[in-house]
Amino acid sequence: MKVIRGCKGNIDDLIQAYLVGNVSDNGEGCHHKHSSHDCGSAQISTPIVLDKASFLSKVFNYEAQAEKWVYEGDKPAIIDFHATWCAPCKSVSPILEDLAKEYAGQLYIYKIDIDQEQELAAVFGIQSVPTFLFIPLNDTPKMASGALSKENFLKIIKDLI
């Protein structure tokens, strides 16, 4: 995977900043916005909202293994660290919605509201929004900040999948 301009550095260094928190995972393991016991869908075609508990189970359990990045997912992923008050975040949101549909079954697109999930923002050293974490299946994640165009996302996704 190519290094993305604006990368904030090695993920292991970023993870050292984590704090302690407690948030429940209402999805019970399902990536959709409903309970998993009625979920028959094999493909997810919308961005997935993460809280701390779902991040730990679906992406990276930094509490159990802070020394080394171990991705918990079965597909590459993009995490959008955003805020509801952020105009550039709002402009990127429809692009992520489109990409979630276009790459359903091949890629997860996650969203983390930094105001609701301050610990996750601290863990990754988020200083500005939007910031994106691009997670390949078997490589080191890369970060980029700023509102990216759909063309930029497509180039990055090509390297991810």
Rosetta constraint file for C-alpha pairs under 8 A:
AtomPair CA 1 CA 136 HARMONIC 7.96 0.50
AtomPair CA 1 CA 139 HARMONIC 7.70 0.50
AtomPair CA 1 CA 159 HARMONIC 5.63 0.50
AtomPair CA 1 CA 160 HARMONIC 6.92 0.50
AtomPair CA 2 CA 159 HARMONIC 7.36 0.50
AtomPair CA 3 CA 7 HARMONIC 7.16 0.50
AtomPair CA 3 CA 142 HARMONIC 6.77 0.50
AtomPair CA 4 CA 142 HARMONIC 6.58 0.50
AtomPair CA 4 CA 143 HARMONIC 6.88 0.50
AtomPair CA 4 CA 144 HARMONIC 6.32 0.50
AtomPair CA 5 CA 144 HARMONIC 6.59 0.50
AtomPair CA 6 CA 143 HARMONIC 7.01 0.50
AtomPair CA 6 CA 144 HARMONIC 4.99 0.50
AtomPair CA 6 CA 145 HARMONIC 6.22 0.50
AtomPair CA 7 CA 142 HARMONIC 6.14 0.50
AtomPair CA 7 CA 143 HARMONIC 4.69 0.50
AtomPair CA 7 CA 144 HARMONIC 5.14 0.50
AtomPair CA 7 CA 145 HARMONIC 7.73 0.50
AtomPair CA 8 CA 142 HARMONIC 7.94 0.50
AtomPair CA 8 CA 143 HARMONIC 6.12 0.50
AtomPair CA 8 CA 144 HARMONIC 7.32 0.50
AtomPair CA 9 CA 13 HARMONIC 7.40 0.50
AtomPair CA 9 CA 14 HARMONIC 7.65 0.50
AtomPair CA 9 CA 142 HARMONIC 7.69 0.50
AtomPair CA 9 CA 143 HARMONIC 7.70 0.50
AtomPair CA 10 CA 14 HARMONIC 6.76 0.50
AtomPair CA 10 CA 142 HARMONIC 7.96 0.50
AtomPair CA 11 CA 15 HARMONIC 6.18 0.50
AtomPair CA 11 CA 69 HARMONIC 7.16 0.50
AtomPair CA 11 CA 124 HARMONIC 7.62 0.50
AtomPair CA 11 CA 140 HARMONIC 7.42 0.50
AtomPair CA 11 CA 141 HARMONIC 6.84 0.50
AtomPair CA 11 CA 142 HARMONIC 7.69 0.50
AtomPair CA 12 CA 16 HARMONIC 6.80 0.50
AtomPair CA 12 CA 66 HARMONIC 7.53 0.50
AtomPair CA 12 CA 67 HARMONIC 6.47 0.50
AtomPair CA 12 CA 68 HARMONIC 6.20 0.50
AtomPair CA 12 CA 69 HARMONIC 6.61 0.50
AtomPair CA 14 CA 123 HARMONIC 6.16 0.50
AtomPair CA 14 CA 124 HARMONIC 5.02 0.50
AtomPair CA 14 CA 125 HARMONIC 5.97 0.50
AtomPair CA 15 CA 62 HARMONIC 7.07 0.50
AtomPair CA 15 CA 66 HARMONIC 6.52 0.50
AtomPair CA 15 CA 123 HARMONIC 5.07 0.50
AtomPair CA 15 CA 124 HARMONIC 5.97 0.50
AtomPair CA 16 CA 66 HARMONIC 7.01 0.50
AtomPair CA 16 CA 123 HARMONIC 6.91 0.50
AtomPair CA 17 CA 122 HARMONIC 6.20 0.50
AtomPair CA 17 CA 123 HARMONIC 4.92 0.50
AtomPair CA 17 CA 124 HARMONIC 7.38 0.50
AtomPair CA 17 CA 125 HARMONIC 7.30 0.50
AtomPair CA 18 CA 62 HARMONIC 7.89 0.50
AtomPair CA 18 CA 119 HARMONIC 6.58 0.50
AtomPair CA 18 CA 120 HARMONIC 7.41 0.50
AtomPair CA 18 CA 122 HARMONIC 6.19 0.50
AtomPair CA 18 CA 123 HARMONIC 4.28 0.50
AtomPair CA 18 CA 124 HARMONIC 7.96 0.50
AtomPair CA 19 CA 119 HARMONIC 5.89 0.50
AtomPair CA 19 CA 122 HARMONIC 7.56 0.50
AtomPair CA 19 CA 123 HARMONIC 7.22 0.50
AtomPair CA 20 CA 119 HARMONIC 7.38 0.50
AtomPair CA 21 CA 52 HARMONIC 7.79 0.50
AtomPair CA 21 CA 119 HARMONIC 7.03 0.50
AtomPair CA 22 CA 52 HARMONIC 7.49 0.50
AtomPair CA 22 CA 53 HARMONIC 7.49 0.50
AtomPair CA 23 CA 51 HARMONIC 6.86 0.50
AtomPair CA 23 CA 52 HARMONIC 6.00 0.50
AtomPair CA 23 CA 53 HARMONIC 5.76 0.50
AtomPair CA 24 CA 51 HARMONIC 7.78 0.50
AtomPair CA 24 CA 52 HARMONIC 7.76 0.50
AtomPair CA 24 CA 53 HARMONIC 5.70 0.50
AtomPair CA 24 CA 54 HARMONIC 7.85 0.50
AtomPair CA 25 CA 29 HARMONIC 7.61 0.50
AtomPair CA 25 CA 51 HARMONIC 7.00 0.50
AtomPair CA 25 CA 52 HARMONIC 7.89 0.50
AtomPair CA 25 CA 53 HARMONIC 5.29 0.50
AtomPair CA 25 CA 54 HARMONIC 5.38 0.50
AtomPair CA 26 CA 35 HARMONIC 7.17 0.50
AtomPair CA 27 CA 31 HARMONIC 6.53 0.50
AtomPair CA 27 CA 32 HARMONIC 6.87 0.50
AtomPair CA 27 CA 33 HARMONIC 6.56 0.50
AtomPair CA 27 CA 34 HARMONIC 6.16 0.50
AtomPair CA 27 CA 35 HARMONIC 5.21 0.50
AtomPair CA 27 CA 36 HARMONIC 6.29 0.50
AtomPair CA 27 CA 54 HARMONIC 7.80 0.50
AtomPair CA 28 CA 35 HARMONIC 6.30 0.50
AtomPair CA 28 CA 36 HARMONIC 5.94 0.50
AtomPair CA 29 CA 36 HARMONIC 6.41 0.50
AtomPair CA 29 CA 54 HARMONIC 7.48 0.50
AtomPair CA 29 CA 57 HARMONIC 7.90 0.50
AtomPair CA 29 CA 58 HARMONIC 7.97 0.50
AtomPair CA 30 CA 34 HARMONIC 7.57 0.50
AtomPair CA 30 CA 35 HARMONIC 6.65 0.50
AtomPair CA 30 CA 36 HARMONIC 4.75 0.50
AtomPair CA 30 CA 39 HARMONIC 7.38 0.50
AtomPair CA 31 CA 44 HARMONIC 7.45 0.50
AtomPair CA 31 CA 48 HARMONIC 6.19 0.50
AtomPair CA 32 CA 36 HARMONIC 7.78 0.50
AtomPair CA 32 CA 39 HARMONIC 8.00 0.50
AtomPair CA 32 CA 44 HARMONIC 7.25 0.50
AtomPair CA 32 CA 48 HARMONIC 6.58 0.50
AtomPair CA 33 CA 48 HARMONIC 7.72 0.50
AtomPair CA 34 CA 38 HARMONIC 7.81 0.50
AtomPair CA 34 CA 39 HARMONIC 7.62 0.50
AtomPair CA 35 CA 39 HARMONIC 6.99 0.50
AtomPair CA 42 CA 105 HARMONIC 7.23 0.50
AtomPair CA 43 CA 104 HARMONIC 5.51 0.50
AtomPair CA 43 CA 105 HARMONIC 4.68 0.50
AtomPair CA 44 CA 100 HARMONIC 7.38 0.50
AtomPair CA 44 CA 101 HARMONIC 7.80 0.50
AtomPair CA 44 CA 104 HARMONIC 5.41 0.50
AtomPair CA 44 CA 105 HARMONIC 6.32 0.50
AtomPair CA 44 CA 108 HARMONIC 7.49 0.50
AtomPair CA 45 CA 97 HARMONIC 7.89 0.50
AtomPair CA 45 CA 100 HARMONIC 4.93 0.50
AtomPair CA 45 CA 101 HARMONIC 4.44 0.50
AtomPair CA 45 CA 102 HARMONIC 7.75 0.50
AtomPair CA 45 CA 103 HARMONIC 7.59 0.50
AtomPair CA 45 CA 104 HARMONIC 4.94 0.50
AtomPair CA 45 CA 105 HARMONIC 7.83 0.50
AtomPair CA 46 CA 97 HARMONIC 5.85 0.50
AtomPair CA 46 CA 100 HARMONIC 5.14 0.50
AtomPair CA 46 CA 101 HARMONIC 6.38 0.50
AtomPair CA 46 CA 109 HARMONIC 7.50 0.50
AtomPair CA 47 CA 96 HARMONIC 6.96 0.50
AtomPair CA 47 CA 97 HARMONIC 6.23 0.50
AtomPair CA 47 CA 100 HARMONIC 6.02 0.50
AtomPair CA 47 CA 108 HARMONIC 7.32 0.50
AtomPair CA 47 CA 109 HARMONIC 4.88 0.50
AtomPair CA 47 CA 110 HARMONIC 5.35 0.50
AtomPair CA 47 CA 111 HARMONIC 6.47 0.50
AtomPair CA 48 CA 108 HARMONIC 7.61 0.50
AtomPair CA 48 CA 109 HARMONIC 6.14 0.50
AtomPair CA 48 CA 110 HARMONIC 4.57 0.50
AtomPair CA 48 CA 111 HARMONIC 5.91 0.50
AtomPair CA 49 CA 110 HARMONIC 5.76 0.50
AtomPair CA 49 CA 111 HARMONIC 4.78 0.50
AtomPair CA 49 CA 112 HARMONIC 6.11 0.50
AtomPair CA 50 CA 54 HARMONIC 5.70 0.50
AtomPair CA 50 CA 55 HARMONIC 5.84 0.50
AtomPair CA 50 CA 110 HARMONIC 6.50 0.50
AtomPair CA 50 CA 111 HARMONIC 6.05 0.50
AtomPair CA 50 CA 112 HARMONIC 5.54 0.50
AtomPair CA 51 CA 55 HARMONIC 6.04 0.50
AtomPair CA 51 CA 112 HARMONIC 6.91 0.50
AtomPair CA 51 CA 117 HARMONIC 6.41 0.50
AtomPair CA 52 CA 56 HARMONIC 6.17 0.50
AtomPair CA 52 CA 117 HARMONIC 6.79 0.50
AtomPair CA 52 CA 119 HARMONIC 7.76 0.50
AtomPair CA 52 CA 120 HARMONIC 6.67 0.50
AtomPair CA 53 CA 57 HARMONIC 6.43 0.50
AtomPair CA 54 CA 58 HARMONIC 5.75 0.50
AtomPair CA 54 CA 59 HARMONIC 7.73 0.50
AtomPair CA 55 CA 59 HARMONIC 5.10 0.50
AtomPair CA 55 CA 60 HARMONIC 6.31 0.50
AtomPair CA 55 CA 61 HARMONIC 7.39 0.50
AtomPair CA 56 CA 60 HARMONIC 5.02 0.50
AtomPair CA 56 CA 61 HARMONIC 4.19 0.50
AtomPair CA 56 CA 62 HARMONIC 6.97 0.50
AtomPair CA 56 CA 63 HARMONIC 7.92 0.50
AtomPair CA 57 CA 61 HARMONIC 6.37 0.50
AtomPair CA 57 CA 72 HARMONIC 6.82 0.50
AtomPair CA 58 CA 71 HARMONIC 8.00 0.50
AtomPair CA 58 CA 72 HARMONIC 5.35 0.50
AtomPair CA 58 CA 73 HARMONIC 5.66 0.50
AtomPair CA 59 CA 71 HARMONIC 5.46 0.50
AtomPair CA 59 CA 72 HARMONIC 4.83 0.50
AtomPair CA 59 CA 73 HARMONIC 5.71 0.50
AtomPair CA 60 CA 69 HARMONIC 7.12 0.50
AtomPair CA 60 CA 70 HARMONIC 6.07 0.50
AtomPair CA 60 CA 71 HARMONIC 5.28 0.50
AtomPair CA 60 CA 72 HARMONIC 5.70 0.50
AtomPair CA 61 CA 65 HARMONIC 6.31 0.50
AtomPair CA 61 CA 66 HARMONIC 7.70 0.50
AtomPair CA 61 CA 70 HARMONIC 7.69 0.50
AtomPair CA 61 CA 72 HARMONIC 7.82 0.50
AtomPair CA 62 CA 66 HARMONIC 4.54 0.50
AtomPair CA 62 CA 69 HARMONIC 7.84 0.50
AtomPair CA 65 CA 69 HARMONIC 7.62 0.50
AtomPair CA 65 CA 70 HARMONIC 7.86 0.50
AtomPair CA 69 CA 140 HARMONIC 7.49 0.50
AtomPair CA 71 CA 135 HARMONIC 7.95 0.50
AtomPair CA 71 CA 137 HARMONIC 7.11 0.50
AtomPair CA 71 CA 138 HARMONIC 7.99 0.50
AtomPair CA 73 CA 137 HARMONIC 7.49 0.50
AtomPair CA 74 CA 137 HARMONIC 7.09 0.50
AtomPair CA 75 CA 106 HARMONIC 6.21 0.50
AtomPair CA 75 CA 107 HARMONIC 5.42 0.50
AtomPair CA 75 CA 108 HARMONIC 6.58 0.50
AtomPair CA 75 CA 136 HARMONIC 7.72 0.50
AtomPair CA 75 CA 137 HARMONIC 6.13 0.50
AtomPair CA 76 CA 106 HARMONIC 7.31 0.50
AtomPair CA 76 CA 107 HARMONIC 5.12 0.50
AtomPair CA 76 CA 108 HARMONIC 6.35 0.50
AtomPair CA 76 CA 134 HARMONIC 7.90 0.50
AtomPair CA 76 CA 135 HARMONIC 5.53 0.50
AtomPair CA 76 CA 136 HARMONIC 4.64 0.50
AtomPair CA 76 CA 137 HARMONIC 5.06 0.50
AtomPair CA 76 CA 160 HARMONIC 6.19 0.50
AtomPair CA 76 CA 161 HARMONIC 6.46 0.50
AtomPair CA 77 CA 107 HARMONIC 5.41 0.50
AtomPair CA 77 CA 108 HARMONIC 4.50 0.50
AtomPair CA 77 CA 109 HARMONIC 5.62 0.50
AtomPair CA 77 CA 110 HARMONIC 7.23 0.50
AtomPair CA 77 CA 134 HARMONIC 6.10 0.50
AtomPair CA 77 CA 135 HARMONIC 4.97 0.50
AtomPair CA 77 CA 136 HARMONIC 6.63 0.50
AtomPair CA 77 CA 160 HARMONIC 7.99 0.50
AtomPair CA 78 CA 107 HARMONIC 7.73 0.50
AtomPair CA 78 CA 108 HARMONIC 6.36 0.50
AtomPair CA 78 CA 109 HARMONIC 4.87 0.50
AtomPair CA 78 CA 110 HARMONIC 6.08 0.50
AtomPair CA 78 CA 132 HARMONIC 6.64 0.50
AtomPair CA 78 CA 133 HARMONIC 5.67 0.50
AtomPair CA 78 CA 134 HARMONIC 4.67 0.50
AtomPair CA 78 CA 135 HARMONIC 6.06 0.50
AtomPair CA 79 CA 109 HARMONIC 5.97 0.50
AtomPair CA 79 CA 110 HARMONIC 4.60 0.50
AtomPair CA 79 CA 111 HARMONIC 5.67 0.50
AtomPair CA 79 CA 112 HARMONIC 7.15 0.50
AtomPair CA 79 CA 132 HARMONIC 5.45 0.50
AtomPair CA 79 CA 133 HARMONIC 4.98 0.50
AtomPair CA 79 CA 134 HARMONIC 6.55 0.50
AtomPair CA 79 CA 135 HARMONIC 7.97 0.50
AtomPair CA 80 CA 109 HARMONIC 7.58 0.50
AtomPair CA 80 CA 110 HARMONIC 6.08 0.50
AtomPair CA 80 CA 111 HARMONIC 4.71 0.50
AtomPair CA 80 CA 112 HARMONIC 6.08 0.50
AtomPair CA 80 CA 130 HARMONIC 6.66 0.50
AtomPair CA 80 CA 131 HARMONIC 6.09 0.50
AtomPair CA 80 CA 132 HARMONIC 4.80 0.50
AtomPair CA 80 CA 133 HARMONIC 6.79 0.50
AtomPair CA 81 CA 111 HARMONIC 6.11 0.50
AtomPair CA 81 CA 112 HARMONIC 4.89 0.50
AtomPair CA 81 CA 113 HARMONIC 6.04 0.50
AtomPair CA 81 CA 114 HARMONIC 6.20 0.50
AtomPair CA 81 CA 121 HARMONIC 7.44 0.50
AtomPair CA 81 CA 126 HARMONIC 7.76 0.50
AtomPair CA 81 CA 129 HARMONIC 6.42 0.50
AtomPair CA 81 CA 130 HARMONIC 5.66 0.50
AtomPair CA 81 CA 131 HARMONIC 5.19 0.50
AtomPair CA 81 CA 132 HARMONIC 6.08 0.50
AtomPair CA 81 CA 133 HARMONIC 7.98 0.50
AtomPair CA 82 CA 86 HARMONIC 7.20 0.50
AtomPair CA 82 CA 89 HARMONIC 5.86 0.50
AtomPair CA 82 CA 111 HARMONIC 7.15 0.50
AtomPair CA 82 CA 112 HARMONIC 6.19 0.50
AtomPair CA 82 CA 113 HARMONIC 5.10 0.50
AtomPair CA 82 CA 114 HARMONIC 5.94 0.50
AtomPair CA 82 CA 129 HARMONIC 5.35 0.50
AtomPair CA 82 CA 130 HARMONIC 4.95 0.50
AtomPair CA 82 CA 131 HARMONIC 6.92 0.50
AtomPair CA 83 CA 89 HARMONIC 6.84 0.50
AtomPair CA 83 CA 113 HARMONIC 5.23 0.50
AtomPair CA 83 CA 114 HARMONIC 5.84 0.50
AtomPair CA 83 CA 115 HARMONIC 6.45 0.50
AtomPair CA 83 CA 129 HARMONIC 6.91 0.50
AtomPair CA 83 CA 130 HARMONIC 7.60 0.50
AtomPair CA 84 CA 89 HARMONIC 7.65 0.50
AtomPair CA 84 CA 90 HARMONIC 7.57 0.50
AtomPair CA 84 CA 113 HARMONIC 7.31 0.50
AtomPair CA 86 CA 90 HARMONIC 6.44 0.50
AtomPair CA 86 CA 129 HARMONIC 7.12 0.50
AtomPair CA 86 CA 130 HARMONIC 7.79 0.50
AtomPair CA 87 CA 91 HARMONIC 6.42 0.50
AtomPair CA 88 CA 92 HARMONIC 6.38 0.50
AtomPair CA 88 CA 129 HARMONIC 7.79 0.50
AtomPair CA 88 CA 130 HARMONIC 6.86 0.50
AtomPair CA 88 CA 146 HARMONIC 7.49 0.50
AtomPair CA 88 CA 147 HARMONIC 5.61 0.50
AtomPair CA 89 CA 93 HARMONIC 6.21 0.50
AtomPair CA 89 CA 129 HARMONIC 6.82 0.50
AtomPair CA 89 CA 130 HARMONIC 5.37 0.50
AtomPair CA 89 CA 147 HARMONIC 6.76 0.50
AtomPair CA 90 CA 94 HARMONIC 7.65 0.50
AtomPair CA 91 CA 95 HARMONIC 7.75 0.50
AtomPair CA 91 CA 147 HARMONIC 7.49 0.50
AtomPair CA 92 CA 96 HARMONIC 6.42 0.50
AtomPair CA 92 CA 147 HARMONIC 6.12 0.50
AtomPair CA 92 CA 148 HARMONIC 7.02 0.50
AtomPair CA 92 CA 149 HARMONIC 7.62 0.50
AtomPair CA 93 CA 97 HARMONIC 6.27 0.50
AtomPair CA 94 CA 98 HARMONIC 6.24 0.50
AtomPair CA 95 CA 99 HARMONIC 6.18 0.50
AtomPair CA 95 CA 149 HARMONIC 7.87 0.50
AtomPair CA 95 CA 150 HARMONIC 6.09 0.50
AtomPair CA 96 CA 100 HARMONIC 6.02 0.50
AtomPair CA 96 CA 109 HARMONIC 7.27 0.50
AtomPair CA 97 CA 101 HARMONIC 6.57 0.50
AtomPair CA 98 CA 102 HARMONIC 6.18 0.50
AtomPair CA 99 CA 103 HARMONIC 5.84 0.50
AtomPair CA 100 CA 104 HARMONIC 5.60 0.50
AtomPair CA 100 CA 107 HARMONIC 7.50 0.50
AtomPair CA 100 CA 108 HARMONIC 7.20 0.50
AtomPair CA 100 CA 109 HARMONIC 6.21 0.50
AtomPair CA 103 CA 107 HARMONIC 5.80 0.50
AtomPair CA 104 CA 108 HARMONIC 7.57 0.50
AtomPair CA 106 CA 161 HARMONIC 7.17 0.50
AtomPair CA 107 CA 161 HARMONIC 7.46 0.50
AtomPair CA 112 CA 116 HARMONIC 7.95 0.50
AtomPair CA 112 CA 117 HARMONIC 6.83 0.50
AtomPair CA 113 CA 117 HARMONIC 5.96 0.50
AtomPair CA 114 CA 118 HARMONIC 5.30 0.50
AtomPair CA 114 CA 120 HARMONIC 7.35 0.50
AtomPair CA 114 CA 121 HARMONIC 5.55 0.50
AtomPair CA 117 CA 121 HARMONIC 6.53 0.50
AtomPair CA 118 CA 122 HARMONIC 6.15 0.50
AtomPair CA 119 CA 123 HARMONIC 6.10 0.50
AtomPair CA 120 CA 124 HARMONIC 6.46 0.50
AtomPair CA 121 CA 125 HARMONIC 6.05 0.50
AtomPair CA 121 CA 126 HARMONIC 5.14 0.50
AtomPair CA 122 CA 126 HARMONIC 6.24 0.50
AtomPair CA 126 CA 131 HARMONIC 7.03 0.50
AtomPair CA 128 CA 145 HARMONIC 7.03 0.50
AtomPair CA 128 CA 146 HARMONIC 7.87 0.50
AtomPair CA 129 CA 145 HARMONIC 6.71 0.50
AtomPair CA 129 CA 146 HARMONIC 6.58 0.50
AtomPair CA 130 CA 145 HARMONIC 5.89 0.50
AtomPair CA 130 CA 146 HARMONIC 5.37 0.50
AtomPair CA 130 CA 147 HARMONIC 6.27 0.50
AtomPair CA 131 CA 143 HARMONIC 7.03 0.50
AtomPair CA 131 CA 144 HARMONIC 5.72 0.50
AtomPair CA 131 CA 145 HARMONIC 4.14 0.50
AtomPair CA 131 CA 146 HARMONIC 6.14 0.50
AtomPair CA 132 CA 143 HARMONIC 5.52 0.50
AtomPair CA 132 CA 144 HARMONIC 5.29 0.50
AtomPair CA 132 CA 145 HARMONIC 6.15 0.50
AtomPair CA 133 CA 141 HARMONIC 6.54 0.50
AtomPair CA 133 CA 142 HARMONIC 5.77 0.50
AtomPair CA 133 CA 143 HARMONIC 4.54 0.50
AtomPair CA 133 CA 144 HARMONIC 6.74 0.50
AtomPair CA 134 CA 141 HARMONIC 5.42 0.50
AtomPair CA 134 CA 142 HARMONIC 5.26 0.50
AtomPair CA 134 CA 143 HARMONIC 6.17 0.50
AtomPair CA 134 CA 160 HARMONIC 7.67 0.50
AtomPair CA 135 CA 139 HARMONIC 7.56 0.50
AtomPair CA 135 CA 140 HARMONIC 7.08 0.50
AtomPair CA 135 CA 141 HARMONIC 4.52 0.50
AtomPair CA 135 CA 142 HARMONIC 6.83 0.50
AtomPair CA 135 CA 160 HARMONIC 7.22 0.50
AtomPair CA 136 CA 140 HARMONIC 7.04 0.50
AtomPair CA 136 CA 141 HARMONIC 6.36 0.50
AtomPair CA 136 CA 160 HARMONIC 5.10 0.50
AtomPair CA 136 CA 161 HARMONIC 7.24 0.50
AtomPair CA 137 CA 160 HARMONIC 7.75 0.50
AtomPair CA 148 CA 152 HARMONIC 6.03 0.50
AtomPair CA 148 CA 153 HARMONIC 6.70 0.50
AtomPair CA 149 CA 153 HARMONIC 6.42 0.50
AtomPair CA 150 CA 154 HARMONIC 6.12 0.50
AtomPair CA 151 CA 155 HARMONIC 6.35 0.50
AtomPair CA 152 CA 156 HARMONIC 6.33 0.50
AtomPair CA 153 CA 157 HARMONIC 5.98 0.50
AtomPair CA 154 CA 158 HARMONIC 6.11 0.50
AtomPair CA 155 CA 159 HARMONIC 6.76 0.50
AtomPair CA 156 CA 160 HARMONIC 6.34 0.50
AtomPair CA 157 CA 161 HARMONIC 6.16 0.50
